[in-house]
Amino acid sequence: MTVLTTKPPTVPLSGARRSPLATVRAYVALTKPRIIELLLITTLPVMFLAAGGLPPLWTAVATLVFGTLSAGSANALNCYIDRDIDATMRRTRRRPLAMAAVEPRNALVFGVVLGALSTLGLGLAVNWLAAGLSLGAILFYVFVYSMLLKRRTSQNVVWGGIAGCMPVMIGWAGITGRLDWAPLVLFGVVFFWTPPHTWTLAMRYRDDYAAAEVPMLPVVATERRVVLESIAYTWATVACSLLLWPVAGTTPLYGAAAVVLGAVCLWEAHRLHARLRAGKTGLALRPMRFFHWSNAYLALLFLAVAVDSLL
């Protein structure tokens, strides 16, 4: 595989006339909508669990709307901080700042404004515990992950992933006004799920991360270590998901779903190791197969949480 070392051409803002629709699209892209979708998938089912059924409509809508603004704020600020990295990496070089579709200063202001609106909105429309958790998630993602960990340690996504776990806590707090063991267990599920999910994606784009000098684990460690650590975290994810059954008093439906989904996820993780032992390396390991399955695993597991809560 060839390391990409050249930056893509950009269009100077001063010489480009962008339509209002193109400008809106650029600002929306700063919020990374695909990542927000994944965060919302973990937020709504937890509100069902906290309410023991259908959550209050207004509270659920307000939590999702302002939670979306919160995640958008963190992602926009991350784009501002990582604009040099994004311009180098093939996977991210078409992001708005890398393409000079938005001025860096405007992106910074946009992210801060979204953060302020989301915090005030959650505080006034939901409760201040949810607002505090949301603000904490933004600050953690920006200052701890983006500015401190990402460029310094291969454990960046392990601890940086805490920010991605916070929607679980926010959803629960939005309904109950307090925290409990059940959301903490689901926090653990997302926490342990994040490293193997991210590392398999990084295996696919290893050369990109190497060119950008981001020390993701697949860049600085052997494939064997990456695969073995991914398997260990997958086992921890599945074990944590099963813990919800006794802690939250869910029905056998959730237990069965957690067992089946976990078994398939573990099967896919161990298949990576089997391919490695068979002499497969690089893309021949098919890391993206595990990456895509891990997306489905998390979505289906949290769907089981919601459906179980309705029974």
C-alpha positions as CSV (number, residue, x, y, z in Angstrom):
1,M,0.0,0.0,0.0
2,T,1.3,3.5,-0.8
3,V,1.3,6.2,1.8
4,L,-0.5,9.3,0.6
5,T,1.6,12.4,1.3
6,T,0.1,15.0,-0.9
7,K,-2.8,17.3,0.0
8,P,-5.9,17.6,-2.2
9,P,-6.4,20.8,-4.1
10,T,-8.6,23.4,-2.4
11,V,-10.6,26.3,-3.7
12,P,-9.6,29.6,-2.1
13,L,-12.6,31.1,-0.4
14,S,-11.9,34.6,-1.7
15,G,-12.1,33.4,-5.3
16,A,-15.1,31.1,-5.0
17,R,-18.8,32.0,-5.0
18,R,-20.9,29.5,-3.2
19,S,-24.6,29.2,-3.4
20,P,-26.6,29.5,-0.2
21,L,-27.5,25.8,-0.5
22,A,-23.9,24.8,-0.9
23,T,-23.0,26.9,2.2
24,V,-25.7,25.2,4.3
25,R,-24.5,21.8,3.2
26,A,-21.0,22.7,4.1
27,Y,-22.0,23.7,7.6
28,V,-24.1,20.6,8.0
29,A,-21.2,18.5,6.9
30,L,-19.1,20.0,9.7
31,T,-21.4,18.4,12.2
32,K,-20.7,14.9,10.8
33,P,-24.3,13.7,10.5
34,R,-23.4,10.0,10.2
35,I,-21.8,10.1,13.6
36,I,-24.8,11.9,15.0
37,E,-27.1,9.2,13.8
38,L,-25.1,6.6,15.7
39,L,-25.3,8.7,18.9
40,L,-29.0,9.1,18.6
41,I,-29.4,5.3,18.1
42,T,-28.0,5.0,21.7
43,T,-30.0,7.9,23.2
44,L,-33.6,7.1,22.3
45,P,-33.7,3.5,23.4
46,V,-32.3,4.5,26.8
47,M,-35.2,6.9,27.2
48,F,-37.6,4.0,26.6
49,L,-35.7,2.0,29.3
50,A,-35.7,4.9,31.8
51,A,-39.5,5.5,31.2
52,G,-40.3,1.8,31.4
53,G,-42.1,2.2,28.1
54,L,-42.9,5.2,25.9
55,P,-41.1,8.3,27.2
56,P,-42.9,11.7,27.4
57,L,-43.0,13.0,23.8
58,W,-41.8,16.5,24.5
59,T,-38.9,15.4,26.7
60,A,-37.8,12.8,24.1
61,V,-38.0,15.3,21.2
62,A,-36.2,18.0,23.1
63,T,-33.5,15.6,24.2
64,L,-32.9,14.4,20.7
65,V,-33.0,17.9,19.1
66,F,-30.6,19.5,21.6
67,G,-28.6,16.4,21.8
68,T,-28.1,16.6,18.0
69,L,-26.9,20.2,18.4
70,S,-24.5,19.1,21.2
71,A,-23.0,16.3,19.0
72,G,-22.8,18.7,16.1
73,S,-21.0,21.2,18.2
74,A,-18.3,18.7,19.3
75,N,-17.9,17.5,15.7
76,A,-17.6,21.0,14.2
77,L,-15.0,21.9,16.8
78,N,-13.2,18.7,16.1
79,C,-13.1,19.6,12.4
80,Y,-11.6,23.0,13.3
81,I,-8.9,21.4,15.4
82,D,-8.2,18.6,12.9
83,R,-8.3,20.6,9.7
84,D,-4.6,19.9,8.9
85,I,-5.1,16.2,9.5
86,D,-8.3,16.1,7.4
87,A,-6.5,17.8,4.5
88,T,-3.9,15.0,4.5
89,M,-6.1,11.9,4.8
90,R,-7.9,10.4,1.8
91,R,-10.9,9.5,4.0
92,T,-11.5,13.1,5.2
93,R,-10.0,15.4,2.6
94,R,-13.4,16.3,1.3
95,R,-14.6,17.7,4.6
96,P,-15.5,21.4,4.5
97,L,-12.4,22.9,6.1
98,A,-10.1,20.7,4.2
99,M,-11.8,21.9,1.0
100,A,-11.8,25.5,2.1
101,A,-15.6,25.5,1.9
102,V,-15.8,27.2,5.3
103,E,-13.4,29.6,6.9
104,P,-11.7,28.1,10.1
105,R,-12.9,31.1,12.2
106,N,-16.5,30.6,11.1
107,A,-16.3,26.9,11.9
108,L,-15.0,27.7,15.4
109,V,-17.8,30.2,16.0
110,F,-20.4,27.8,14.6
111,G,-19.2,25.0,16.9
112,V,-19.3,27.3,20.0
113,V,-22.7,28.6,19.2
114,L,-24.1,25.1,18.7
115,G,-22.6,24.1,22.0
116,A,-24.2,27.1,23.8
117,L,-27.6,26.5,22.2
118,S,-27.6,22.8,23.1
119,T,-26.6,23.4,26.7
120,L,-29.2,26.1,27.3
121,G,-31.9,24.1,25.4
122,L,-31.3,21.0,27.4
123,G,-31.3,22.9,30.6
124,L,-34.5,24.8,30.0
125,A,-36.5,22.2,28.1
126,V,-35.3,19.0,29.8
127,N,-33.2,19.4,33.0
128,W,-29.8,20.8,34.0
129,L,-28.3,17.4,34.8
130,A,-28.8,16.4,31.1
131,A,-27.4,19.8,30.1
132,G,-24.3,19.4,32.3
133,L,-23.6,16.0,31.0
134,S,-23.9,17.3,27.4
135,L,-21.6,20.2,28.0
136,G,-19.1,17.8,29.7
137,A,-19.2,15.5,26.6
138,I,-18.4,18.5,24.3
139,L,-15.5,19.7,26.5
140,F,-14.1,16.2,26.9
141,Y,-14.2,15.5,23.1
142,V,-12.6,18.8,22.2
143,F,-10.0,19.3,24.9
144,V,-9.2,15.7,26.1
145,Y,-9.6,13.7,22.9
146,S,-9.1,16.1,20.0
147,M,-6.4,18.3,21.6
148,L,-4.6,16.0,24.1
149,L,-5.0,12.3,23.2
150,K,-5.5,12.0,19.5
151,R,-2.0,13.0,18.3
152,R,-0.1,11.7,21.3
153,T,-1.1,8.1,22.2
154,S,-2.4,5.0,20.6
155,Q,-4.9,4.8,23.4
156,N,-6.6,7.9,22.0
157,V,-9.9,6.2,21.0
158,V,-10.0,4.1,24.2
159,W,-10.3,7.1,26.6
160,G,-11.5,9.6,24.0
161,G,-14.4,7.3,23.4
162,I,-15.9,8.3,26.7
163,A,-17.5,11.3,24.9
164,G,-19.3,9.0,22.6
165,C,-20.7,7.1,25.6
166,M,-22.4,10.2,27.2
167,P,-25.6,10.2,25.1
168,V,-26.6,7.1,27.1
169,M,-26.3,9.0,30.3
170,I,-28.0,12.1,28.8
171,G,-30.9,10.1,27.6
172,W,-31.4,8.5,31.0
173,A,-31.0,11.8,32.9
174,G,-33.4,13.5,30.5
175,I,-36.2,11.2,31.6
176,T,-35.4,10.5,35.3
177,G,-33.4,13.6,36.3
178,R,-30.8,11.3,37.9
179,L,-28.3,8.6,37.1
180,D,-28.5,4.9,37.9
181,W,-26.7,1.6,37.3
182,A,-28.6,0.7,34.1
183,P,-27.3,3.6,32.1
184,L,-23.8,3.0,33.6
185,V,-23.9,-0.6,32.2
186,L,-24.9,0.7,28.7
187,F,-22.2,3.4,29.0
188,G,-19.8,0.4,29.5
189,V,-21.2,-1.3,26.4
190,V,-20.4,1.7,24.2
191,F,-17.1,2.3,25.9
192,F,-15.8,-1.3,25.2
193,W,-17.4,-1.3,21.8
194,T,-15.6,1.8,20.5
195,P,-12.0,0.6,20.3
196,P,-12.5,-2.5,18.1
197,H,-15.0,-0.6,16.0
198,T,-12.6,2.3,15.4
199,W,-9.4,0.2,15.1
200,T,-10.8,-2.0,12.3
201,L,-11.7,1.2,10.4
202,A,-8.1,2.5,11.1
203,M,-6.8,-0.8,9.7
204,R,-8.5,0.0,6.4
205,Y,-7.1,3.5,6.4
206,R,-3.7,2.8,8.1
207,D,-1.7,4.6,5.5
208,D,-3.9,7.7,5.9
209,Y,-3.3,7.9,9.6
210,A,0.4,7.2,9.2
211,A,0.7,10.1,6.6
212,A,-1.2,12.4,9.1
213,E,1.1,11.2,11.9
214,V,-1.9,10.1,14.1
215,P,-0.7,7.2,16.3
216,M,-3.8,5.0,15.9
217,L,-3.1,1.5,17.2
218,P,-2.9,-0.1,13.7
219,V,-0.2,2.5,12.8
220,V,2.1,1.8,15.8
221,A,1.4,-1.8,16.6
222,T,1.5,-5.2,14.8
223,E,-1.7,-6.5,13.2
224,R,-1.6,-9.4,15.7
225,R,-1.7,-7.0,18.6
226,V,-4.6,-5.0,17.1
227,V,-6.6,-8.1,16.4
228,L,-6.0,-9.6,19.9
229,E,-6.9,-6.3,21.6
230,S,-10.0,-6.0,19.4
231,I,-11.1,-9.5,20.5
232,A,-10.5,-8.7,24.1
233,Y,-12.6,-5.5,23.9
234,T,-15.4,-7.4,22.0
235,W,-15.6,-9.9,24.8
236,A,-15.9,-7.1,27.3
237,T,-18.6,-5.5,25.2
238,V,-20.7,-8.6,25.1
239,A,-20.2,-9.4,28.8
240,C,-21.3,-5.8,29.7
241,S,-24.4,-6.1,27.4
242,L,-25.4,-9.3,29.3
243,L,-25.0,-7.5,32.6
244,L,-28.0,-5.2,31.7
245,W,-30.3,-8.2,32.0
246,P,-30.1,-8.6,35.8
247,V,-29.3,-4.9,36.5
248,A,-32.3,-3.4,34.7
249,G,-34.6,-6.3,35.1
250,T,-35.2,-6.7,31.4
251,T,-37.2,-9.6,29.9
252,P,-35.8,-12.7,28.3
253,L,-36.3,-11.0,24.9
254,Y,-33.4,-8.6,25.6
255,G,-31.3,-11.4,27.1
256,A,-31.8,-13.6,24.0
257,A,-31.0,-10.7,21.7
258,A,-27.9,-9.8,23.6
259,V,-26.7,-13.4,23.5
260,V,-27.3,-13.9,19.8
261,L,-25.9,-10.5,18.7
262,G,-22.9,-11.0,21.0
263,A,-22.2,-14.4,19.6
264,V,-22.2,-13.1,16.0
265,C,-20.0,-10.2,17.0
266,L,-17.5,-12.5,18.7
267,W,-17.5,-14.8,15.7
268,E,-16.6,-11.9,13.5
269,A,-13.8,-10.8,15.8
270,H,-12.3,-14.3,16.0
271,R,-12.6,-14.6,12.2
272,L,-10.1,-11.7,12.0
273,H,-7.7,-13.8,14.1
274,A,-8.3,-16.9,12.0
275,R,-7.5,-15.0,8.8
276,L,-4.3,-13.6,10.5
277,R,-3.2,-17.1,11.4
278,A,-3.9,-18.2,7.9
279,G,-1.3,-15.7,6.7
280,K,-3.7,-12.9,5.6
281,T,-2.5,-9.4,6.1
282,G,-3.7,-5.8,5.4
283,L,-7.0,-5.6,3.6
284,A,-7.0,-9.4,3.1
285,L,-8.0,-9.6,6.8
286,R,-11.2,-7.9,5.8
287,P,-11.4,-5.5,8.8
288,M,-14.2,-3.5,7.3
289,R,-16.5,-6.6,7.6
290,F,-16.1,-6.4,11.4
291,F,-16.5,-2.6,11.3
292,H,-19.8,-2.7,9.4
293,W,-21.0,-5.6,11.6
294,S,-20.2,-3.7,14.8
295,N,-22.4,-0.8,13.6
296,A,-25.2,-3.2,13.1
297,Y,-24.5,-4.9,16.5
298,L,-24.8,-1.6,18.4
299,A,-28.0,-0.5,16.6
300,L,-29.7,-3.9,17.0
301,L,-28.7,-4.2,20.6
302,F,-30.2,-0.8,21.5
303,L,-33.3,-1.6,19.4
304,A,-33.7,-4.6,21.7
305,V,-33.5,-2.3,24.7
306,A,-36.3,-0.2,23.3
307,V,-38.6,-3.1,22.3
308,D,-38.0,-4.8,25.6
309,S,-39.0,-1.7,27.5
310,L,-42.4,-1.7,25.7
311,L,-43.2,-5.3,26.8
